[in-house]
């Protein structure tokens, strides 16, 4: 019996061009940090290193702690004073990344359908962004934190997709069995394989599916307009 539905955000509920999003994101962040003496290429390299460290997180720290450890290891502890300034970026300039995204008028309808049918609804976005950055991206399609029973972000998570512990942690948190959950994502490797390793069924959704060579065509691909129909099959 279906008890919960997990939704990815970027490329799934939030249609976006990942390459364009990343370009705008790094451009905006670099511009904000240049006045503090940060060199853009070096800063971007450090962000990628911190992201990679989060992907390798073994669960002993939060993703937030892992990221800032990488930042501190490169720039030194004195630069940690800039954390609040960087956090402020996600409530200000970061909003311009909306230019790389498209509207999804069905997002709110789909989430509301799940709630109306007494399903637990989790926004299982890869938790590599701070909470405020996740809330900002959710707002692009009219979603708020209270629309979900739980949202993952780097402050409250100890793993990332593709580590199966990411989904296992959610299963344990809500006392769910794999067969009681379905996942909707857009990445056959990070969403699909990660869910599959936990025994959770996963579907690829929308126009921005990333069909990894390692997991190509292993998961059913459906249109956004068919998500509710798919959920109904499990009710």
C-alpha positions as CSV (number, residue, x, y, z in Angstrom):
1,X,0.0,0.0,0.0
2,X,1.3,3.4,-1.0
3,X,2.1,5.6,2.0
4,X,4.5,8.2,0.7
5,X,5.7,10.0,-2.4
6,X,9.1,11.5,-2.8
7,X,9.7,14.3,-5.3
8,X,13.0,15.6,-6.7
9,X,13.1,19.3,-7.3
10,X,15.6,20.5,-9.9
11,X,14.7,19.2,-13.4
12,X,11.6,17.4,-11.9
13,X,9.0,19.6,-10.2
14,X,11.1,22.6,-11.2
15,X,11.9,22.4,-14.9
16,X,15.3,23.8,-15.5
17,X,18.3,23.7,-17.8
18,X,21.0,22.5,-15.5
19,X,23.9,23.9,-17.5
20,X,22.3,27.3,-17.8
21,X,21.3,27.3,-14.1
22,X,24.9,26.5,-13.0
23,X,26.3,29.2,-15.3
24,X,24.0,31.9,-13.9
25,X,24.4,30.7,-10.3
26,X,28.2,30.8,-10.4
27,X,28.2,34.1,-12.2
28,X,26.0,35.7,-9.6
29,X,27.9,34.3,-6.7
30,X,31.3,35.3,-8.1
31,X,30.0,38.8,-8.6
32,X,28.9,39.1,-5.0
33,X,32.2,37.7,-3.6
34,X,34.7,39.7,-5.7
35,X,34.5,42.8,-3.5
36,X,35.6,40.6,-0.6
37,X,38.7,39.6,-2.5
38,X,37.6,36.2,-3.8
39,X,38.9,35.2,-7.3
40,X,36.0,33.7,-9.3
41,X,37.7,30.7,-10.7
42,X,39.2,29.7,-7.4
43,X,35.9,30.2,-5.6
44,X,34.0,28.1,-8.1
45,X,36.7,25.4,-7.8
46,X,36.3,25.4,-4.0
47,X,32.5,25.2,-4.3
48,X,32.8,22.1,-6.5
49,X,35.3,20.6,-4.0
50,X,32.8,21.2,-1.2
51,X,30.0,19.7,-3.3
52,X,32.1,16.6,-4.1
53,X,32.8,16.3,-0.3
54,X,29.1,16.3,0.4
55,X,28.5,13.6,-2.2
56,X,31.1,11.5,-0.3
57,X,29.7,12.3,3.1
58,X,29.8,9.2,5.3
59,X,27.0,10.4,7.6
60,X,29.2,11.5,10.5
61,X,28.5,15.1,9.8
62,X,25.8,17.1,8.2
63,X,26.3,18.1,4.5
64,X,26.5,21.7,5.7
65,X,29.4,20.9,8.0
66,X,31.2,18.9,5.3
67,X,30.9,21.7,2.8
68,X,32.2,24.4,5.1
69,X,35.0,22.1,6.3
70,X,36.2,22.0,2.7
71,X,35.8,25.8,2.4
72,X,37.8,26.3,5.6
73,X,40.5,23.9,4.6
74,X,41.1,25.9,1.5
75,X,40.7,29.5,2.6
76,X,41.5,29.2,6.3
77,X,39.4,29.7,9.3
78,X,39.5,33.5,9.1
79,X,37.4,33.4,5.9
80,X,34.6,31.6,7.8
81,X,33.5,35.1,8.8
82,X,32.1,35.4,5.3
83,X,29.6,32.6,5.7
84,X,26.7,34.8,6.7
85,X,27.5,37.1,3.7
86,X,27.4,34.0,1.4
87,X,24.2,32.8,3.0
88,X,22.6,36.2,2.3
89,X,23.3,35.6,-1.4
90,X,20.5,32.9,-1.5
91,X,17.8,35.3,-0.4
92,X,19.0,38.0,-2.9
93,X,21.0,37.6,-6.1
94,X,20.3,33.9,-6.3
95,X,16.7,34.6,-7.2
96,X,17.9,35.6,-10.7
97,X,18.6,31.9,-11.4
98,X,14.9,31.7,-12.1
99,X,15.9,32.9,-15.6
100,X,17.1,29.3,-16.3
101,X,13.8,27.7,-15.1
102,X,10.4,27.2,-16.5
103,X,7.0,27.4,-14.8
104,X,5.2,24.2,-13.8
105,X,1.6,25.0,-13.0
106,X,1.0,21.3,-12.2
107,X,3.5,21.2,-9.3
108,X,1.1,22.6,-6.7
109,X,-1.7,20.4,-8.0
110,X,0.3,17.2,-7.8
111,X,1.5,17.9,-4.3
112,X,-2.0,18.8,-3.2
113,X,-3.4,15.6,-4.7
114,X,-0.9,13.6,-2.6
115,X,-1.9,15.5,0.6
116,X,-5.6,15.1,-0.2
117,X,-5.1,11.4,-0.4
118,X,-3.3,11.3,3.0
119,X,0.1,10.5,1.5
120,X,3.3,11.6,3.2
121,X,5.0,14.0,0.8
122,X,8.8,14.6,0.8
123,X,10.7,17.0,-1.3
124,X,13.8,14.7,-1.8
125,X,16.0,17.3,-3.6
126,X,19.7,16.5,-3.4
127,X,20.7,18.3,-0.2
128,X,23.7,20.3,-1.5
129,X,22.1,23.7,-1.0
130,X,21.3,25.5,2.2
131,X,17.6,25.7,3.3
132,X,17.1,29.2,2.1
133,X,18.4,28.3,-1.4
134,X,16.0,25.4,-1.6
135,X,13.1,27.5,-0.5
136,X,14.0,30.1,-3.1
137,X,14.0,27.5,-5.9
138,X,10.7,26.1,-4.6
139,X,9.1,29.5,-4.8
140,X,9.7,29.6,-8.6
141,X,6.9,27.2,-9.0
142,X,4.7,28.4,-6.1
143,X,5.7,25.8,-3.5
144,X,6.4,26.4,0.1
145,X,8.0,24.4,2.9
146,X,4.6,23.8,4.5
147,X,3.3,22.1,1.3
148,X,5.5,19.1,2.2
149,X,5.9,16.9,5.3
150,X,9.6,17.2,4.9
151,X,12.2,18.9,2.7
152,X,15.9,17.9,2.5
153,X,18.6,20.5,2.4
154,X,22.2,20.5,3.5
155,X,21.6,21.6,7.1
156,X,19.3,18.5,7.9
157,X,21.0,15.8,5.8
158,X,24.0,13.6,6.2
159,X,24.1,12.0,2.8
160,X,23.5,12.9,-0.9
161,X,22.1,10.9,-3.8
162,X,23.6,8.6,-5.1
163,X,24.4,7.1,-1.7
164,X,21.4,4.8,-0.9
165,X,21.7,5.9,2.7
166,X,20.0,9.2,1.6
167,X,16.7,7.4,0.9
168,X,17.3,4.9,3.8
169,X,17.5,7.8,6.2
170,X,14.2,9.0,5.0
171,X,12.6,5.6,5.2
172,X,13.8,5.2,8.8
173,X,12.8,8.7,9.7
174,X,9.2,8.1,8.8
175,X,9.1,4.3,9.5
176,X,8.4,3.4,5.9
177,X,9.1,0.3,3.9
178,X,10.5,0.6,0.4
179,X,7.4,-0.9,-1.2
180,X,5.3,1.9,0.5
181,X,7.1,4.6,-1.4
182,X,7.5,5.8,-5.0
183,X,10.0,8.4,-6.2
184,X,9.7,10.9,-9.0
185,X,13.0,12.3,-10.4
186,X,14.8,13.3,-13.5
187,X,18.2,11.6,-13.2
188,X,18.4,7.9,-13.9
189,X,21.6,7.6,-11.9
190,X,21.1,9.9,-8.9
191,X,17.4,9.4,-8.5
192,X,16.7,6.1,-10.2
193,X,19.6,4.0,-9.2
194,X,19.7,5.5,-5.7
195,X,16.0,4.6,-5.2
196,X,16.5,1.2,-6.8
197,X,19.3,0.3,-4.4
198,X,16.8,0.8,-1.6
199,X,14.1,-1.2,-3.2
200,X,12.0,1.9,-4.0
201,X,10.3,2.3,-7.4
202,X,11.3,5.4,-9.3
203,X,9.9,7.2,-12.3
204,X,11.5,9.8,-14.6
205,X,9.4,12.9,-15.1
206,X,9.3,15.8,-17.5
207,X,11.4,17.3,-20.2
208,X,14.8,17.4,-18.5
209,X,15.5,13.8,-17.8
210,X,19.2,13.1,-17.5
211,X,19.6,9.6,-19.0
212,X,23.0,8.5,-17.6
213,X,24.9,6.0,-19.7
214,X,25.2,3.8,-16.6
215,X,21.5,3.5,-16.2
216,X,20.1,4.4,-19.6
217,X,16.4,3.6,-20.2
218,X,16.1,1.6,-17.0
219,X,13.2,3.6,-15.6
220,X,9.8,4.5,-17.0
221,X,9.6,8.1,-18.3
222,X,6.3,9.8,-17.9
223,X,5.0,13.3,-18.7
224,X,4.3,15.7,-15.8
225,X,0.6,15.6,-16.7
226,X,0.6,11.9,-16.1
227,X,2.1,12.0,-12.6
228,X,-1.2,12.0,-10.8
229,X,-2.5,9.1,-12.9
230,X,0.7,7.1,-12.0
231,X,0.1,7.8,-8.3
232,X,-3.5,6.6,-8.6
233,X,-2.3,3.3,-9.9
234,X,-0.8,2.7,-6.4
235,X,-3.7,3.9,-4.3
